[in-house]
C-alpha cells in the first residue's frame, strides 16, 4: 500500500494527505482565496501559491509556504490576484496577475524585484516553469507565448496561425501548453489549428499540421468554444484532450453543454496522431503510464469511461476499471486515486489492481500537487 503522504489541497486546506484516504493530516493550513496555481521550490521544501482577495491568510499575490511546518513564511503582495506562478530559481519566483502585470520577486524576503506589463488581462493561463524561465500562454489576437526569466527579462513568440475565440459572454476557447525540458521547447495545441513548436532559446516558431481524427459525437451546429489541454509524457510524446462547449437552450444558466473531445497522443518527433479514447476528456501520467478518464458527464454521454490505463504511446494495457463511471483521478507515486461522488478507490497503476475502496471520499475538491509542465487550471 502507498506509504508516502503526498502534498495536496482539499477544500482549500493545504496539507500532506493520508495516502489511504486523502484526508488532510496535521499540520495543515487553511487557505484564503486560492487561485489554483502553484509551483514548488527547486528543492521542493517550499511551495508558492497564487492568491487573491484580502485578509491575513495571504491576500492577493504569492503565498510562500514551508512544507515541513505548513506555515506561511513569506508573502509577495500584489494589487490583484495571481493567476499563474512559477518558481524559476532558488531566489526568484514569477507571477502573472489578472491585470496582465508580471511580478518577479524574492521568495525569501518577499520583496518585488521587477514588474512588467503584458497589456492583456488573463485568467488561469496555461503555464510552466522551464529551464529558460516561466512560460505563459496568453490569449488575444494573436496568441502569444511569453517567457520571463529570473532577471525579469521578457521574450515573446507570436502564434499567428492559432486563433482562439474569447468574446464575452461566450466561453473562452483555450489552447493546451506542454513543455519538453530536455529539448527546451514549448508545444501548443488548439482545436482546428496546426500545432506550434517554440524553441525556448530563440523563440522561433514552427508549425505542424496534424490529422484530426473524429471524436465523440458533437452537434454539427452550435459549437461555441473548444478547450484543449496538453500533458507532456516524455520521449517526445504529448497527450492532448479537452472538451467542446455547445449551445443548449435546455441546459443550465450558461445555456451550454460540454462534450468530450477525446484523448490523443501526439508524437512530436514524427508529428503523428493516435486516438486513445474518443469518449474521455482528461488524462494524467503516473508510473510511466497514461491514465485516461472522463471527469464530468456530457449531454450525449451521461456515463464516463471509468479508468483506462495505456502505455505512453497509447497502447491499452488491461481491461479498464470502474465500468462507465465519471471520475476525478489524482496521481501520487505509483498509485492512482479514482474519486467519485460516492467512493475513493486506490489503484496500483502498473498492475491495475484495486488495492482499497472506501465509501467515504474526501469532502470537497481534492488536488494532489505535482510539478506541472504546462496547461492550466481547467485541465486538472
Secondary structure, 3 states (H helix, E strand, C coil): CCCCCCEEEECCEEEEECCCCCCEEEEEEECCEEEEEEEECCCCCEEEEEEECCCCCCCCEEEEEECCCCEEEEEEECCCCEEEEEEEECCEEEEEECCCEEEEECCCCCCEEEEEECCCCCCCCCEEEECCEEEEEECCCCEEEEEECCCCCEEEEEECCCCCCCCCCCCCCECEEEEECCCCEEEEECCCCCEEEEECCCCCEEEECCCCCCCCCCCCCCEEEEEEEEEEEECCEEEEEEEEEEECCCCCCCCEEEEEEEEEEEECCCCEEEEEECCCCEEEEECCEEEEECCCCCCCCCCCCCEEEECCCCCECCCCECCCCCCEEEEECCEEEEECCCCEEEEECCCCCEEEEECCCCCCCEEECCCCEECCHHHC
